[in-house]
């Protein structure tokens, strides 16, 4: 009883809402238009792009950010970032070069050309307020000698150049890999694993002497700490750096650097190429809009010039467009900043077009002899209940994505914007589009042409006119067949579904093939779900032909032998002189290539044949002898001493070393595994340490962070559908909706994995949208079936397809046509958006038109009770007729027996 009361109450409420809109159409048409003008004007004035890529794509809450703060409090990351090598996520301002020998040449033979490029970078000048600044004014300075910190590979090439000038071959210069000894730097040992790439070794060399190398990578680090003016100058220097590389790469005149292929990367390159996707997509988005307008116009047309509504399809899409403009204005007024992931909102907000087409289909189901205002009210009562439910589920799912449970900022911003867009779309559909429906209904009632808005001539007048005139002005009076009792059934989509498709899909011989098709679909989906891959690589979000992607590909090819350099920070005092502690440290760093002051110190003790087994001996030799040697002096930056005021002794309160793991081509996955292995050790080990690299900020718990929005959204929808079992008219509708949405969601997840789409922020947003898209299209279809009172399931399926199939096909075709231009945007982000959206539309259509029509004929709800009720009603009517006949016979007998009574009457 409660279900019926709630359902009737909602229908009555929307009936009165439709009646109110139909009585005040000008008001509901004007208010949305004025709001669009007000909020739309702020889009241009307040448009700002988000420039911090870490804020968008890195997990907001992660231990890596806490570890970064702790590491920076001990040893300044700005001073040590030249040692904490990170492939694409280097902190602060910098410029990076990859110099690749052309035609498979040896980069070691091109030392002059490499150093010439290096000198040009050092001589770059930028002007700010009349002053000239070079790299020497902006570089990170060493604490020891206040000189610019440069990569050690530059020193190696200087050694090679000196050897060549002295009539020697570069082979005479001892160059080992990945650790090498620098002659020009007091003979200290340096790690060059990330600075020399494509390395091959001399045969039979004991210490891995380099014979051949294809590429060299040089990084120029700029100071990040300082006034705002310094950051402005550093940004200008980066721009000049990119311009220099462009000039060197595109020069047509003979140049000494022609033997080198040069690629560059700066601190803003990733953001620039991420933002470039939005810029590249402008033309394609406009093309999508035009195509959707055409598709909506054509799909809403009929041969009947009175009842065809091409302009209502056009106005429906325009309603969603102006609603999105209003939502964008609200977003920018609330200090929102644009990022390229928001590119999906215009396509995901096409949920509104589903409401538009459902309203149009609801209008066609109303009785023609009613006044147009009541027809609008009936359409609202028929459609808005289901549209309100699906819009509410959109807001709930994306609202959960915008909740504090979401750990990726770009996903949170997208979900917040999507909630606003859905709310505005809902308001615009019943106000602006409802008013358009009122005016179109008034034209139809007054027999005006749906395109030319002129009076339609009478049938007698049309019979005397040429064929082309009758075709253009026909109101459908001669088009009705014996099947088409309602003129609106002449719509080509409804006619196809009623006369052809429903008969075919419910055929007994088709059903086994549909079952086989679903088993194939389920098996491929399950296979894909077992192969889900992590999409934490930021390259997947960049424009595909951008310099950053080219740089990342070259870097992966030649410099992927070693993982990023991990800083190993011991932040509490330990007994470094204790042999047990030393063994423990060796165990922790086992398997890594180490750059450690401790290893060098113990090597030094063995060379000078000194023992340091006590604290005083250890500290005295370390501080008084080892750190004063020229070749070990650079290790002073890796140890923090503290003087005890009571005993005048020094303690080591913190220290650091660097660890590098050997990796393969799947470097990113291996680094994630490495971090997951180190993290438990940091928490439970007796030696209190942290392991940090700037890359960890983007990788730490990325998988769990990126999956949590879809889990929370899916769980919330499932909970709501289960809790409303006792509120809906038939609980089996919710049950079938849960099964259908789950099947669609898992299908999209598995198939997108097989299509080489990883779990990144874009694919997660698409999966959240898939939940809503499936519910939006399957819910009306399923509820019409479960509430139908036909004799058989097959007849109920036919009724559901006839009522909602046209709207589903119209909206899905517009959606697919709208996303097609995204294929031509050269961006990995739009490729992911296109693939996931196409799979969403395809899987939903498959369930609505193929799987559900067949499976619902096998399983509950049963229609026998309706058949029994109808049979009982029919028997009751037959009994009533029998009683009526008996009464009439009795009256006739009485009249015959008493004719005087008739005379008196």
N, C-alpha and C positions, 0 to 999 in steps of 0.2 A: 504493500500500500504506500509506504513512504517513497518508494522509487517512483511510482506514478505521480504522486503529489509533487515531488521535486521536478520531475520532467515537465509536467504540465505547467508548474509555476514558472520555470525558465522559458518555456515556449510562449506563455502569456506575456512575460516581461519583454521578450524580444519582439513580440507582436506589437505591443504598445510603443516600443522604441521605433520600430519601422513606421508605425502610424504617425509618430511625432516627427520623424525625419521627413515623411512624405507631406506633412502639413507645413513644414518650414524649410523647404529645400534651398532657398536662397541663403539663409543663415548658415546652414551646414555646408554650403558650397563656398561661401565667402571666408569663413573663419579659418579653415585649413589653408586657403590660398594666402591670406594675410600672414599666418604663422610661417609659411614657407618663405615668403619675401623677407620677413624679419630675421629668421634664423639663418636662411640661406646667405644673406649678405655678410654674416659673420664668418662664413667659411673662408672667404677670400681675405678678410682683414685679420683673422686670428690664426691662420694656417701656420703651423710650426712642425717641422719634422723632429722626431726623437733621434738625438745624436749619440746617445750612449748605448752601444750595442750590448754591453754586458748587462745593463738593466733589463733589456728586453728578453734575451735568450738564455742567460745563465740562471740557474735555480736561485730564487731570492733568499731562502734560508738554507744554508749549507755550512758544514763544518770547515770547508775549505776557506770561506771568507773569514771565519774566526781565526783559523790558522794563519791566514795572510796578515791579519792585524797583529797577532802575537809575533810572527816572524819579523814584521816591519818594526815592532818595538825593540827587538833585539839587534837586528842588523838591517839597516835601511835598504829596502828593495830597490829604491832608485839608484843606490850606489852599487848594488850587486846584480842588477838585471842583465848585465853583460855576461854574467856567469850562469844565471838562472835562465838558460835558453828555453824559449817556447816558440813553436813553429809559427802560429798565427795570432797568438794572444799575448804578445809582449806588452807589458804595462807602459804607460807614459808615451811620450813622443819619440819617434825614431824614424829612420829611413833604412831600408834593407835592399840589397842588390843580390841577384844571382847572375853570375857571369858564366856563360856556357860556351865552350869552344865549338865553333861551327864545323860541319862536315866530319863529325866524330873525332875532332882533333884533341890534342893533349893540352889541357889548360896550363900545365906547368911550363910548357914551352912558350907561353904567351905572357910571361911575367911583366914585360914592358907595357903591354896593352892594359893589363889589369891595373898596374900602378898608375898608368896615365888616367884611367877612369877614376881611380881613387883620388888622385890629385885634383881633378876637376870637381869632385864632390867637396873636397876640403876648401876649395877656392870659391864655392858658391857664395854669392852675396845677396842679401835681402836688405831693403831700405825701409826704415821705420822712423818717421818724423825727422828726416834729414840725416840719420845716422846709418852707416853700413854695418851689417852683422854677418859674420861667417860662422862656420861650424865651431871654430875655436872659442867664440863668444857664448855658444849655446850648449856645448857638449857636457857630458858628465865627467867630472874631474876626479882623479885618483887622490885618496887621502895622503898617500905617501909623498908624491912629488908634484901634486896639483897639475898634472898633465891630463890631456884628454884620454879617456879610456877607449882604446881601439881593439878590434879583434886581433888575436895573435896570428891569424893567417896572413895579415898584412906584413908582419915581421918575417914570416916564412918566405914570402915572395920577394921581400927586400934582400934576404939572404941569396935567393936564386938569382936575382938581378946582379948582385955583386959578383957572384961566381961566373956569370956569363961575361961581365965586363972584364974579368981577369983571365979571359980566354979559357975558361973551364966550362964543362957541361953542367947542366942542372943536376945530372945524376951524381955529381960529386958532393952535392949538398945532402947530408944525411936527413932524410925525412921519413919518420915512422908514423904509423896510424893505428889507433886514434890519438895516442899520446906521442908528442914529439918534443925534442929539446930545442930551445931557442938560443942560438949563439949570441944574437944581438941583445938579449935580455938576461945577461948574466948566467946563461946556461940553465935557466929554470925549465921545468917540464910543464907543458900545456896540453890541454885537451882540444883537439881540432876535429872531432867526429862530426860536428854539425857545420863545419866551415869548409870542408873539402868533400866533394861528392863524386860518385862514379869511379871509385878507387879500385885499382888492381895492383898487385904486389909483385916485386921482383922474385923470380924463382929461387928457392933455396935460401931465402933471407930469414935469419933467426928472429929479428925484431920487427918483422913486417915492414920492410922498406918499400915505400911507394914508388912504383914504376910509371904509373899512368893515372890521370884523373881527368874527369870530364868537366867538372864545374866547381866554382868557388862561391861561397856565400859570405857577404860582408855586411855587418850591421853598424849603423851610426846612431848612437844613443844620445838623446837630448835631455837636458834637465827638466824634470817635472815639478820640482819644488821651487817655488819662487813667486813673484808677483804675477798678476794676470797679464801684464804687458809682455812678460817673457813667454807666456803660452801663445799669445797672439803672434809674436815674432817667430816662435818655433813652428806654428802652423804655416806661416808664410814660407819658412825654409822648406818644409815638407812639400809645399806646392811647387817651389822652384826645383826641388829634387826630382819630382815626377816629370816636370817640364824638361829637365836635363836628360833624363832617361829617354823621353820621347824623341828628343832631338838626336841623341846618339843612335837610337834604333831606326829612325826614318831618314837619316841623312843620305842624300843621293850622290854627293861628291865623295871621291876616295878619301878614306879616313883610316888612321892606324888601328881604330877599334872595330873595323869591319869584320875582323875574324871572330868577333865575340857577338853572341846573342844575349841581350841584356833585358832583364825583367826586374821590376821594382815592387816594393810593398812599403806602405807607411801606416801610421797609427789610424788614419781615417779611411784607408782603402776598403776595409771590410764594411764600414758604415756606408761609404759612398756606393759600393756595388750592391749592398742590400737595399738602399734607398732607390737605386737606379731601376729596380723592378717596377716600382710605382710609376716612375717617369716613363718607362718604356711601354706601360700598359694603357696609357691614356687613349691612344687611337683605337686599340682593340676593344676597350670598354665601350666607347662610342659606337663602334660597329656592332657590338653585342646588343646595345640598346635598340639600334635600328632593326636588327634581325628579330628581336623579341617583339617589338611593335608590329612588325609585319606578320609574324607568326600568330600573335594574339588577334590581329584584325582578320586574318584569313580564317582562323579556326572558329571565330564567332559569327561568320557570315553564313547566309542561307540564300537559296534561290528566291525565297519569299521576301519581297522588298518591304513588306510591312513588319514581319516578325524577325527578320534578320537583324542582328545587332553588331555590325562590324565596328562602329564607333565606340560601343561599350567595351569591346575587347581592347581597343586602343586606349580609351580613357582609363581602363583598369590598370594597364601597365604604367601610364602616366601618373596615376594615383600613387603607386608604389614608388615611383621615381621621386616625386615631390615629398613623399613621406621620408625617403632616405636622405634627401637634402636637409629636411628639418632635423632629422636625427643627427646628421653630421654637424649642423650648427649648434645643437645642444652639446655635442661632444666637445667642440672647440671652445664654446663659452665656459665650460667647466674645466678649462686649462688642459684639455687633452692634446696630445701630440701625435701626429701621423706617423705610422710605420707601415711597411709594405704588407704585413700580415692582414691589415684592415682591408686589403683589396678584395677579400672574399665576402665582405658584408653585403655589397649590392647583389651578389648572386644568392647568398643564403637568405637574404630578406625577401626573396621571391615567394616565401610562404604566403605573403599577402596576395599574390596573383592566384593562389589556390582558393583563397576566400572570395576573390573577385569572380572566378569562374564558377564556384559553387553558388554564389548569389545569382549569377546569370542562369545557371541550370535550375535553381529554385524558382526563378521568375517563369521559366518555361513550363514548370510543373503546375503553376497556378491556373485557376479557371479564367478563361478569356472573358466571360460575361460579367466578371466583377469589376468595380471601379478600380482605376489604376492605383489609388492610394491603398486600398485593401489588398491588392495584389502584391505591392511592395511589403506591406506588413506580413502577409502570408509567407513571402520569400524569406524575410528576416526570421520569422518563427521557425521555418523549416531548416535554415542553414546556420544561423548564428549560434545555436547551442553547441553544435559540433565544432564550429570554427573557434568559439570561445575556449572550449576544452583544449583543442590542439595549440592555440596561442598560449594558454596557461602553461601547458607542458613545455613549450619553447622557453618561456620565461623561467620556469623552474630549472630546466636542464642547464641553460646558459647561466642562470643565476648561481647554480652550484659551481659552475666553472669560474665564476667571478668571486667566489667565496675565499676566505683565508686558507682553505684547504689547498688551493691552487698555488703552486710554487714557481710557476713560470710567468713572468710579468706580461709578456706579449699575449699569452693565452688569457690572462685575467682581463687585460684591456679589451681584447676582442670580445670576450663574453659580456663585459659591461656594455660595450657599444651595441652588441647584438640585442641585449635586453631592451635598451632604449629604442632601437629600430623596430622591434616587434611591437612594443607598446604604441609607438607612433603609427605604425602600419595599421594596427587594429583600429585606432581612432579614425584614421583617414578612410579605411574601407567602409565603415558604417556611416560616416559623415559625408565625405566628399564623393565617394563612389555611390553611396546610397542616394545622394541628391541627383547624380547623373542618371541613376536608374529611374528615379521619379520623373525626370524630364523625358527620358526615352519612353516610359510608359504612357505619359500624357500624349506624346506624339503618336504612339501606336493606337491609343484609344480614339484619337481624332482622325485616324487613318491617314497619317502623313508618311511619306517615303522615308525609310530608315537612313538613306544616304543623302538624297537631294532635298529632304525636308519639304516636299511639296505634296499637295493632296493627290491621293491615288484615285484615278478615274474609276467609274463603275464598270462592271463586267460587260455590259452591253456596248459601252464605248470602246473597251479594249478589243472586243471581237471584231471591230471594224478597222483596227489599226494593223500596221505591218508586224511581222514576227519579232523583229528586234525590239520594237517598242513594247510589245506584250511581254517579252522576256525581261525587260528592264523594269516594267511597271506591274508585273504580276504579283498579286498578294496571296498566291497559293491556293486560290479557290479551285483551280483545275489540276492541282498537283497531288491532291489527296488520293490515296488508294484505299482499298478495303481494309488494309492493315492500319492505316494512319487515321484513327479517329480524332487524334489531336493534331492540329497543324504543325505544332512545334516538333513533332516527331520526324518531320522532313529534314531536320538538320543532318548533314551528311555523316557525322560521327555517330550520332544516335541511330541513324538508319543502318549503318554498317554493323554496329554492335547488336542491334535487335534482330536484323534479318539474316546476318551471316555468322558473326563471331560467336554469339552465345549458343547457337545451334551446334557449331563445330566443337567448341571447347567442352561442351557437356555430352558429346558423343561417347558412347561406351568404348569404342575402339581407340579413341584418343587417350583415354585415361591411363592405360599402362605405360604409354610412352612418356607421359608427364611424370609419372612416378619414377621412371628410370632417369629422366632429366633431373629431377630433384636429388636423387641419390648421387648423380655425377656432380651436381652443384655442391652438395654437402661434403663429398669426399675432397674436392679441390679446396673448399673453404677450410676444412680441418687440416689438410696438408699445409696450407699457407699459414694457419695460426700456429703451427709448430715451428715455423721458420721466421718468426718476427725478429727484425733487426733493429738495433739502436740507431736513431737518427740524430745523434748529438753533434755530428759534423756540421759546422756552421756553413760550409761551402754549399750545402743543400739548399740554403736560403738565398743564395746570391744569383745575380744575373749570370747566365751560363757562359756568355762570351766576354766576361769582364776580366780585367787584368789580375784581380785577386784569384780567380779560379785558375787561370793559366799559371800563376805563380805557385798555387797550392799543388797543381799537378806536377810541375817540374820539381818542386820540393819533395813531394812524395816519391818521385822516381829516383832522385839522386841523393837525398839526404834523410832517408828513412831507416838507415841502419841502426840508429840509436834513438831511444826515447828522449823526450824532453829532460833536461838536467833537473834532477830533484834535489832541492835543498833539504839536508838532514840536520835539523836544529835540536841540539840538546839544551833545554832551557832550565835545568836544575843542576847544581853542583854534583859531580860524581867523582869517584876516585880513579882518575885516568891512569895512575901509576900501578893500580891493582891489576894483576894478571887475569883475574877472573872477569873483571869489568872489560878488560881488553878483549878477551875471548868472546864475551857477550856481544860486544860491538862488531866483532868480525862475523859472528853468526847473523846479526841483523843485516849486515851489508853484503852477505854472501851472494854471489852471482851477479853483482853490479861491478861496473867499471868505476873505480873510486877516484875522486880528486880530494885528497884528505891531508890535512896537516899532520894527523897522527901517524899515518903510514910513512910520510916523509921524515917525521921526527924519529921514529924507530929505525928507519934506514940510516939516518944521520948518526944515531947512537951506535949502530953496528959498524959504521965506517970509522968513527973515531974511537971505537972500542971503549965506550963508557957505559956504565950501568946507572939507571935512574929508577930504582925500585921503591924509593921513599918520596913523600910529598915534597920535601925541601929540595932534594936532588932534582926531581922532575921539573919543578917550577924554575929553579935556578938555571938549569941547562937550557930549558925551553926559552926563558925570557932573556937570559944573559948571553947565550951563544947561538942557539938555533935561529931565532927570529932576527938576529943581526947579520946573518950570512946573506949576501946579495941574492943568491938563488932561492932562498926561503923567506925573504923579507916580506913578500906579498901575503904570506899567511897571517900577518899581524891583524888583518881585517877579519879573520875568521875566529878570533878568540877574544873574549871579554874578561878582563882581569878586574879584581876588586881587592883593595888593600885593607887588611885587617888592622884596625887602629890599635888594638891591644898588643898584638904580637909583631906588627910591622911586616907580616907575611902576606904574600899575594895568594888569592884563590881564583880558580877558574869558575866563574858563575854561569857561563854559557859558551857554547862553541858551535861550529857548524862544519859540515863537509858536504860534498856534492856526489850524488850517485847517478849513474847512467846505466840503463838496462839495454841490452842488445834486443833489437826488434826486427820484425819482418815487414812485409808490405801492409799487413793489417795492424799498423802501429796504434791506431786509435783504440781498437778493441783491447789490445794488449796493455795499453796504459790504464784503461778502465779496470782491467783485472788486477793490475799492479796496485792501483789505489785501493781496491777492495781488500787486497791482502795486507797492505800496510796499515789501513785504518784500525783494525782490531788490535794490532800490535801497539799502536800509539796509546790506546786506552788502557791496556792491561799490563804493559811491560814495566819492569822495575826501573829501567832507564827512561826517564820522562823526555820524550822527543816528539817532534812533529816533522812531517814530510810535506813539503810544499813546492808547487810550481804554478805559475799563473794559469796554465791550462786546466788545473784541477778545479778552478772556480767554475768552469763551464761543464766539467764532466761529473763533478761530485753529485751522486744520487740523481743524475739526470733522468735515468730510466724511470725510477719511481715517481719523480716530480712530473714527468710529462704524461705518465699514465694515470695519475691520480684524478685529473679532471673528468676523464671519461668514466672512471670507476664511480666517482661520486654522483655524476649526472645519471648514469645508468641505474645506480642503486636508488636514487631518489625517484626516478620514474617508476621503477619496479615497485617500490614501496607505495607510491600513490595509487597505482593501478590495483594493487592488492587491497589497500584500505578502502577503495571505492567499490569493491565487489558488491557491497550491500547497499550502495546508493544508486547504481545504474539500474536500468530497467531489467537487463538480463546479464548476470555475472559472467556467462559464457562469452560475451563480447569482450570483456576485459581479458579473460583467459586466452582467447584466440589472439588478441592484440599483443599480449606479452610474448606468446610463442612466435608470432610473425615478426615482431620487431627484433627479437633475439636472433632469429634466423637471418634476417637482413643484415644486422650488425656484424654477426660473425662471418657472413659471406663477404661483406665489403672488407673486413679486416684481413681475411685470408687471401682474397684475390688481389688486394693492393700489395700485400707482401710478395706474392708471386710476380707482381708487376714492378718489382724493385723499388717499392716505396717504403722508407723506414719510418720509425715512430718518432717524428719530430713534432714541433708545435703545430704546423699546418695540418698534418695528417690527423692529429688528435682533435683539432677543431672540426675537421671534416667528419670524424667519427661521431662527435657530439651532434653535428647536424644530421647525420644519418639516422640517429635515434628519432629525431623530430620529423624528418622527411618521411620516414616509414610510417610513423603514427599519423601524420597529417593525411596521407593518402590511403592508408589501410583502415583507419578508424571508421569513417563514414560507410565504407564498403562493408565492413564486418557488422556494424550495428544495424544497417539496413537488412542484412541477411538474417541476423538473429531475431529481429523484430517483425520480419515478414510473416504474414499469415496465409501464405499459399499452401497448397496441398502437399507439395513435395519439395525436397531440398533443391532439386534442379530448377524448379520454377522460382524459388527464392533467390538463387544465384543469378538467374536471368534478370530478375527485377533489380537486384543490387547493381549489376553491370550496366543496365539501362539507365538507372538514376544517376550513378556517380562515375561511370566509365568515361563519359565525355569530358567532365571536368578534370579527371585524373590525366587523361591523354593530353588535354590542352595545356595544363600546367607543366607536365613533364616534358612535352615537346618544346615549350617555350624555354624551360630551364636548360635542356640539352643544347638547343640552338644558341642560347645565350653564352654557354661556356665554350662553345667551339672556337671562337677567335683566340682564346687563351693559348691554344696550341702554337700560335704564331708569335707569342711573346718569348724572346730568348732568355728564359729565366727558369731555374730549377724550382723556385717557389710556385710559379704558375703551372708548371708541368705537374707538380704534386697536387695542386688544387684541381686541375682538370681531370687527372686520373681518378682521384677519390670521388669527385662529383659525378663523373660519368658512371662509375661503379655503383654509386648510391642510387642514381636514377634507374640504371639497368636492373639492379637487384629488386628495387621496389616495384617496378613494372612487372618483372617476372612473377613476383608473389601476387600482385593484384589481379593480373589477367591470366595467369597460367596455373600457378600452384594452388592458390586459395580456391578458385572455382572448381577444381577437381577434388582437393582434399576435403572441402566442406560437404561434398556429397557422400563422403564415407563416414564422417565422424559427427558427434553431437554439435549443435543442438538438433534434436529430432523435431520433425514437423507433424508427427502423428497426432499430437494433442490438438493442433489446429484443425486437422482433418476430422477428428472426432467431434470437436466443438461445432464445426460446420455441418457435419452429418446430423448432429443432435438438433441444431437450429433448423436444418431442412426438414427433419421429421416433425419438429414442433410446428413449423409453418404448415406442413401437410395436415397435421391434426386440426389446426385452426381453420384451414379451408374446409375440412370435412364437417366441423362443427357449424361453419357458416352455411354450408349447403343444407345441412339438416334443419337449421333454423328457417332457411328460405323455404324448404319443402313443407315444414309445419305451417308456416304462414300461408302458403298457397292452399293447403288443405283446409285451413280455417276459413279462408276467403270463399272457397267453393261451398263449404257447409253453411255459411251465413252470408248470402248475397245481399240481404237487406242492410247489413252493416256497411257494405261498400257503397250502397245507394245513399245512405245517410251521410257518409263522409263526402 
